Amino acid sequence: HPCPESPESIIHPNVCAVQKLIGTNRKYFTNCKQWYQRKICGKSTVISYECCPGYEKVPGEKGCPAALPLSNIYETLGVVGSATTQLYSDRSNLRPEIEGPGSFTIFAPSNEAWASLPAETLDSLVSNVNIELLNALRYHMVNKRVLTDDLKHGTTLNSMYQDLPIQIHHYPNGIVTVNCARLLKADHHATNGVVHVIDKVISTTTNSIQQVIETEESLETLRAAVAASDLNSLLESEGQYTLLAPTNEAFEKIPRETLNRILGDPEALRDLLNHHILKSAMCAEAIIAGLTMETLEGTTLDVGCSGEELTLNGKAIIANKDVLATNGVVHFVNELLIPDSAKTLFELAQESEVSKSTDFFRQAGLSSHLTGSEQVTLLAPVNDVFKDGLPVVDSNMKNLLLNHIVRDQLSSKYLYHGQKLQTLGDKELRVFVYRNNLCIENACIAAHDKRGRFGTLFIMDKMLTPPSGSVMDVLKADHRFSTLVAAIQSAGLTENLNRPGTFTVFAPTNEAFRAMPQGELNKLMGNAKELANILKFHVADEILVSGAVGALVRLKSMQGDKLEVSMKNNVIHINKEPVAESDIMATNGVIYAVNSVLQPQASRPQERGDEPADPALEIFKQASARTRVDSEPRREQPQSAPPSHLLWLTAKENDRTVMKNQISPLNLFLFPMK
């Protein structure tokens, strides 16, 4: 019947849409579900319109208004383009039956279907007309009227040859198959029944899938594997399955070491075989636009087609299709489909976008963790991380790589916020769950996990940095923050940032303090309470790594006002100021280096140049002077800030120098003497 969307069918009566495959004689009497695809197996089709079955054109009239008189099945075979079936009906003495009284259904092979039979098959049928040909034709018949609406998926019809079953599949894409032959033209009514034209000559089926395996020489290795995994009973049982049967050639293509490992591991072998079994019977003809099919192993295979070829996961590896069995259908495949669950970590990684990581781990001598039966999770950075080449492997790098291997086989779906993971390098990593990302320390999961036989692969967006020390430890060890460390100590916040917690610290560098206007700086340094207030505005009491920052994230600072963290051109911004370095990890938080001192909205200080000198200011003078004098030439050498009592003593010494040279404290802070 025509699709309701078809303008032709609305204006012109009794017109049916047909999809014609460009460059071939193939026609598909399309249905509405296929209407907009306009492609069959990747090849373009054109839509044309023909008279629906039983109607014909009238000169000068639109569409096909004239209803043809019904005739018997024998005559109808000629009308629907199945003249060869009509001819063989005559030769085999079936004609009197299908011309006479009754209510029959015949699935009539098209002329092309008969012509495509092997010559010896056709010869044997035709030479023994009274028995073989008659039996073959009666197997195509049912002793009642069956329309397409009655052809339900998974049902069987009893044929008129010894009541042997005919298997019906009615797929979601609208295609109907009869013993895996596709219905080309359906529902042609006759006075004594109905004619359906199909694209193959169908034959009787007596073997189960297991019996097909046992009788085919090319499936010898599969036969042994099935026996070893106790799948015989399943493949003999009632039901409807599709077996993608790997041939001997398929088994020979994989490395002997891999094959022996899988054959010697009952669980991996069972997963391998179940990965080749689909939960329903899929005839090749049903696959027009491609389907995702679930396997018994619980994974999916993309079953599609390219021209005349049936494809699996995009590869045309099916050697022989539509070997029908009593409990399903068998397609022979000439490549083994190894599921992730039967692979080692090394195999999983080599086939994915972290192949450079596996080279890195191998160079570091860590291959045994990726190929053995140790239960681990590999945190593998994507290849893009190493686009400039792999770093040199030394002892520090080997330790870092060991901290990318987590004890236990994990699944990301079971990770939770705040979870602690133990690495082979004896570090503790934290899990952070965000709205749009799942991160382990500073690295976030970039793609779905791949779960192997013993190990799981997490594909990460960057190299991971395990934390080393508290926020205060990290700040003290980095010369860029010596002024900030002194300020924190002066404001009495050291203990806060040393305690266990979940801090995000936007840490102003020495450069940030130097960039402040003189009046603001004097006021800030002269007021310990205000200094503490400003510093608290730089700290949030939750951990936010850069991978969690989308367009905009708002954090509440410890001072009370909101901090706005955003991502622009792959650079993190805090209150619209770019961050100099992200994701400096500490055991109790994360640090971002910023080159400006952030100001809460409510407190925009006025210029004040007349504040008396304050001991706190002297700390900043000295910290800045030390940094300007000796940190610039040796920036790669992190240097701890001096203890506060030394700063005080040095500050007193500086006071005398200041008085002697009549240089203001602020000038000393901004332009320290060389």
N, C-alpha and C positions, 0 to 999 in steps of 0.2 A: 504494500500500500504506500501511497505517496506520503512524504513528510508534510505535516501541517505548515512548516515554515516555507515550503516550496510555493512560490507565486504561480508557477505553471499549473500546479495541481488545484489551486483555488479557481483559476480562470478557466482551465480546460478540464472537462470531466474525464475520469478514468485514465489519467496519465500517471505513470510511475517513474520515479527518478532512478537513473542507472549511473553508477560510477564506472567509467571506462579507464583502464590503465593505459596511459600514453605509451605508444610504441609496442603494444601487445594487443591480442584479441580478447584479453580477459575483461569480463564485465562483473560488476558487483551490484546486485539489486539492493541498493543501500537502504539503511534505516536511519531514523532520526539521530541516533547516537553517533553515527559516523558522519553525519551530514556536513559538519563544518571542518572536518579534518582535511578533506580534499587530497589526502595522500594515502597510499597503501604501500607498506613496507618501504617507506622513504621515497617512493616514486609518485610523481604527480598524477592526478586523475582529472578527467573532465566530467562534468555532470551533463548527462543528456536525458531525454524524456522519451519513453516508449509507452505504447498502449499497455495497460495493466492486463494480466491474464484474462482471457475470455472476452476482450473488447477489441474493436477495430475502428479505423478511421472511416469517415464518410466525406466524400468530396464536398468542399465548401463549408463544412462544419468544423468547429473548434474541437480539439481533443480527440477522444475516441468514444463517440456516443453510441455506437452500434454494439449491442450484446450479441456474441456469437451463440448459435444454438449448441447445447451440450451434445457431445458424442461419447461413445464408450472409450475405455482406457486405451484400447489399441489405436483408435483413430486419433485420440488426444496426443499420443506419443509423437505422431508425425507433426502435429500443430506446434508442439513446444520445442521442436528441434532435437528430438531424440530418435531420429530415423533408424540408427543402428540398433537400438533396443527394440524398435518395432520390427526390424528385419529378423533379429534373432528370436523374437517371440514367435514369428511365423515359422522359422526353421525348426524350432524345438517343440512345436505343437502346443505352445502356451496360448496361442492366439484365440482358440475357441473359448478358453476360460475367461480371458480379459475382454472378450467381446460380449460374453454372456451375462446372465443375471448374477448379482452379488454386490458386495460393498468392500472394495479392496483399496489398499494404498500401495503404490509402487514407487520406490526410490530408483528412478531411471537414470543410469549413467549417461552422460552427454556423449555425443559422437566422438569428441576429443578424448574422453576417458577410455573408450574402447580402443581407440587408435594408439593410445600410449601404453597399452599392456605389452609386455614382452611377447615377441612373435611366437615363441614356443608355448607360452601360456594360452594365447589366443587360438593357436592351432589345435592344441589338445582339447579345448572347449568345443570348438566348431566341428572337429572331426568326429566327436562322439556326441552328436547333437541330442539324441534322445535322452541321455542320462546326465552328463556333466553340464551341458548348457541349460537344460531345463532346471536342474537343481540350483545352478548359479542364479538364474533369474528368479526362481521362487524364494531364494534367500533375500532378494531385494524387495519382497512383498510382505504385507501384513494383511490379515484377513478381516480388516475393518477400516473405516474411514478415519484417518489421522491427519489433522491440520497442524500448522506450525504452533498454534496456541497450545496444542496438546503435547508438543515435543518438549517436555520438561528436562531440565539439566539433570544428568545422572541416572535417568530412567532407562529401562531396557524394554524393547518390544519383542514379542515372539514372532519370528519370521514364519513364512509358509513352507520352509524347508526344515522338517523335523523339529519345528518349534525352537530352533536354535536362536539365541538372543541377538538382537541388534542394539548396539549401544548409542544412546542419544546424549549429546552435550549441547546445551544452549547457553552460550557465554554472555557475560555482561555487555560486550560490544555488539550484541545482536546477532552474531553468527551462530548458525546451527550446524552441527556435524552429525553424521550417521556413520558409525564405525570410522571416524576421523575423515570421512569424505564430506566436503562442504556442500550445503544446499545452495544451488545456483538460482533456481527458479522454484518458488514454492506455491502450493495451494492452487494448482490447475484442476478445476473441478471437471469430473466426467459423470456420465449418467450412472455408472456403476462404481464410483469411487473417486480417488484423487491422485494426481501425478505430481511428484516433486522431482526436479532434475538435480542430480548430484555430479560432482566433478571426478569421481573415481568409481571403478568397479570394486565393490566390497567383497570380502571373503570371510568365511566363517572363522571364529576364534575359539580355540579350545584350551590353550595354554595359559597358565598364570604367569605373572612376571618372573617368579622363581624358575618356572620351567623354561621360559625364554632364555634366562641366564645359563641354565644347565645344558641347553641344546646348541648354543652359539659358540663356535670355536674361538671367535675373536674376543670373548668375554671370560677367558680362562682365569686370568688374574683376579678379576672381579669376583668370580665364583668362589675362589679360595678366601678372599677378603670377607665376603658375605658369610661364609661358613664360620670363619674365625670370630666374627662379631655377633653370631646368633641372630642374624636378621632374616634367616630363611623363613621362619614362621610368619613374619610380617608380610613378606613378599608373596607368600602363598595364601594369605588371608583374604577374606572378602573385603571389599572396599574399592576405592578409586584413587590410584596413585599415578604419578608420572615418575619413572625412573630415567634419569639422565645417566646412561650406563657407560662408564669409562671403558674404553677398549684396552686390549693389551698394549697397544701403541701409546695410549695416554699414560699408562703407568710407567712405560719405559722412558718417557720424556723427562721425568723428574729425577733429580740427583739420587743415586742409590742410597746414600747416607740418609737423606730425608725420608725416602720410602721405607727403609729398614726401621728408622725411628718410629714412624707412624704405625707400621705393621706390628711392631713389638710393643705398642702401647694401646691396650684395649679401648681406653676412653677416647683417645685421639682417633683411632680407627673408626669407632662408632660415629663420632662426630663427622668424620670425613664422608662416610657412606650416607648418613642421614642428610648431609648437605647436598647429595645428589638425588634426593627423593622429594618431590613436591606433594603437597597435601591433597591435590585433586588431579584428575586426568586432564592433561593439556594437549590437545591435538595441534599439530603445526599450523593447520589452516585457521585456527582460532586467533592466531597471533598476528594482528594487523598493525596496530599502533604501538604494541609493546605493553607488557604487563609486568608488575612486580609480584612475584610469586613467593609465598612463604614455604620454606623447606621444613622437613621434620626436625631438623637440628635447631630451628627457631630463627634462622637468619633469612634473608631474602635474596633472590636472584632476579636480575632484570632479564626477562625473556622477551626478545623482540625479533625483528627481521630486517633484512637488507636485500631488497629485490626478491629473488627466489630463495635466499638463504635465511635459515632460522639462526638467531644469534643468542648467546648467553653472555650477559654483562658486556654487550657490544662486540663480542667476538664470534665469528662464524665458525664454530667448532663442531657442529653437529654433522656426523658422517652419514647417518641413516635415520630417517625420521618415521614416526607413526607405525611402529611395530606394535600392533594391538594385542592386548592380553585380556583375559577374562576380568582382571581386577585393575585395569588401567592401560597405560600406554608406555612404550619404551622408545626413547630416542638414544641412539648411540653417539657418544661424544669422544673426540680424539684428543682431548686435553683434560687433565685431572683438575677438578675444582676443589682446591684445598681451603677449608674455612679457617678463619682466624683462630678458632678454638683448637685447631690442631697444629698451630705454628709456634715456633720459638719466638722470643722477643726480637732476636736478631732478624729473623725472617719477616716479622711484622714491620720492623723499622726499615729494612732494605727496600720494601715495596711501597713505602709511603714518603711523605714530604720531609722526613727526618733522616734520610739516608746519609747525609754528611755527619750527623751526630753519631751514627753507628761507626763510621770510619774513625771518628774522634775517640770513641770509647775503645775501639780496637787498638789504636795507636797507644792508648794509655795502659794497655794490657788488661782490660776489664772484660774481654769477650766472654770469659767463663760465666759471668753473671747474666749474660744475654742468651746463652745457648743451653744452659743446664736446666735442672729441675728445681732450682731454687725459686721460691715464691717471692717475687719482687715486683715493684712498679717502677718503670723507667720514665723519668721526666726529661723528655728529649726535645731540645730546641729545634724549631723549624729550620730548613736549609737556608732561608734568607738571613738568618743570624750570622751565618758564616760566608756571606757572599764575597767578603774580602779575603777569604782563606781561613784555614783552621789555626787557632792559636798554638803556640809552642807547648808541648807537653812536658812539664817539669813536675816536681813533687807537689807543689802547691796546686797546680792544675789537676793533677791526678786526685788529690783530696777533694777538690771542688767537684770533679766528675763523680766521685763516690757519693757526694751529697746530692747527686741527681738520681740516685737509686734508693728507693724507699723500701724498707723491710715490709713484706706482706704484699699480696696481690690485691689491689684496690679497684674500686669502680667509682668513677666520679659521681655517679648518681647517689652514692651513699655518703659522700663527704659532707661535713657540716662545719659551720662557722666556728672558729676557735679550736678545731681539732688539731691535735699534735701528731706529727708523723716522724718516725725515727728513720734516719738514713744509714746506709752502710758506712758512712764517714762519721757516725756517732753524733750527728747534729740533730737538733729538733726543729722541724719546719712547721709553720702555722698555716692553716687553711683559712681563707677569707672568702665568704660567699657574698656576692653583690647582686644587685638587680640584673645586671647585664653581663656578669662575668664570674668565673670561678677561678680563684688565684691561690697559688702556693708561694708564700713570701711575695717577691716582686714579680714573679712570672705567672702568667695566666694561661689557662687551657685554650688553645687556638682551634682545636678540632675534636670531634668525637673520639673517645678512647678506643683503642683496639685491644681486645682481651684475648690473649693467647692461651696456650695450654697451661703454662705455669706463671707467666708474667703478663702484666698489663702495660700498654704503652700510652702515656699521656703526651700529647703533642703540645709543646709549650711555645709561647710567643717570644721568649728570650731566655738567655742564660739566667740561672737562678743565683741569687746572692744570699747565702745563709747569714743570719744576724750574728754580729760579734760585739757583745757588750750592750750595756744600757744606752739610752739616748745620751746621757752625760758622758759616758765612756767614749762614744763615737764622736761627739762634738769636741771633747778634749784632745782626741787623737788627730784631729784635722786642723791644720794651721789657719784655714780660712775662717774658723769660728772662734778665734781666741778672744776677740772683743765680746762676742755673745756669751762665751763661758764666763768671763769676768762679770758681765751684767747679770747673768743668772745667779751667780754667787752673791753679788751685791744685793740682789732683790730677794734673796732667801728662798729661791726656788730649786736649789740643787737637790734637796731631798726628794721633792716631788718627782723630778725627772729621772731619779735613780730607782724609784720604787717600781714593782711590777705594775704593768698597766697596758693601755692600748692608745698610745699617743700618736698624733700626726703633728709634727713640728715643722713649721715653715721658718727655717733658720736663716736670719739675716747674716750675710757675710761681713767681714771687716769693711769691704768696699761699700756695703749698704750703709753702715754707720758713718763712714767718711762722706757719703753723698748727702747727708742731712744738712739742712740750713743751720747756721750757727746758733741762732736764737732757740730753735727747736731743740737742738742738741744740748745746749746749756740748761734749758728748763728740764729736759728729760733726766739728765745726769744729776741734777740738783735735787731731785725729788724721788726718793726710793719707792714711795707708794705708787707714784705714776709710772715709774720704770717697771714695777711688778705688773701693773695693769696692762701696759703696752706689750710686755713679754707674754702675758697670758693670752693676749689677742692673737699671738702667733702659734698657739697650741690648741688642738682639738682633742677631745677624749675618746677618739675612735680611730682605728687604723684605716687609712684610705691610700691604697697604692695606685699608681698611675693607670693601670689597666682597668680600674673601676670608674675612671672619669670619662663620661660621655660628653655631651654638649655642655652640661652644667651640673655641678653637685654643690649643695649648700651644707656646710658644717657649722655646728655651734662651737664657738671658741670658748676656752675656759674663762675668758673675760666676760662672756655673755652675748657679744654681738656675733652675727653670722659671718662666715668666711665663704666666698664664692670661688669654687675651683672649676676651671673650664679647660677644654682642650681646643687649641687652634693650630692648624698646620703642624700637627704632631708635637706641639710644645704645650706643656701644662702651664696654665696661668692661674695665679692666685690674686683675687681682686683686680684682675686685668693686668697684673704685672707678670712678665714671663719668669719662669722658674729656671735657674741656672743648672740644677741637677736634680733628678727625681730619684725616688726609691732607694735612699741610703738606709738600709735596714738595721734596726736595733732590736734587742730582745724584748723591749717593751714599747716598740713603736716604729715609726718610719719618719725619715727626715727628708725635707726638700730644701735645697740651698736656694735662697733668694737674694738678689742684689739690691733690695730696697727694704726699708723698715716700714712695715704695714701700719696704717693708722686707723683706729676705729672711727666710724662716721661721726660719732658725737664729739670726739676730741681732736680738733684740728688746731694745734697750738699756735699762738701768735708769736712773732719774733720778740725775743727778750734777750738783751745783751748785757744786763747789769746784775745778773745773778752772782752771788759770792761763790768762790770756789768751794767744792764739796769733795770729801774724800772719795766718794763713788766716781766722780769725774776723773780723779787722778788715776783710778784703775783703768778707765777707758783710754786715757791718754797713753798710759804705759803699754797696755795691750796693743794699741794701734801702732805705737812707735816701734815696738818689737817686731810686729808683723811687717811694717813697711820696710824696716831696715834689713831683716834677714830672711823673710819668706819669699820675696819675689824671685831671686835667682834660683831657689831650690824648691819650687812649688810642688814638685813630685814627692818631697819628703814631708809627710804629715808630722806636725810638731805639737806637743801638748802645751797648753797654756801654763805659765808658772803658777805655783800655789799662791793663794790669795795673800798670805802673810808676806811673801816676797814682793808681791806687787805693791803692798802698802809701804814697805821699806823703800823700794825703788821710787815710789811716788814721792816720798819725803825728800829723797835726794834730788829728784826732779824739781821740787818746789824751789830749792836753793838755786838751781840752774836757771829756772824761769825768772826769779827775782833778779839774779845777777845779769842776765841778758835782756831783761825787760821784754820778754816774749810772753804773750797771753797764753793761758792754758789751752784755750780753744785752738789757737794757731799751732801749738805743739801737737794737739790731737790730729789736726788736718794735715799739717806739713811737718812731720817729725824731723829733728835734726839728723843728718847723716853722720 
